[in-house]
Amino acid sequence: YLFIYSNGNSFKKHLIFGDIYLLIQYEIHLRNILFSMIYVCFSYCCSTRN
């Protein structure tokens, strides 16, 4: 019983860490999209100003 409980606990911990990892990956992805959009807008504004 103790073995099953500890195994389930580590599995739960693994799931939580997996969710955090996915969240970080998603956040990095969103940040990259945001930075590329800002960069495109900035370069567009600079090119139209000249």
Helices and strands as residue ranges (DSSP letters): H 2-49
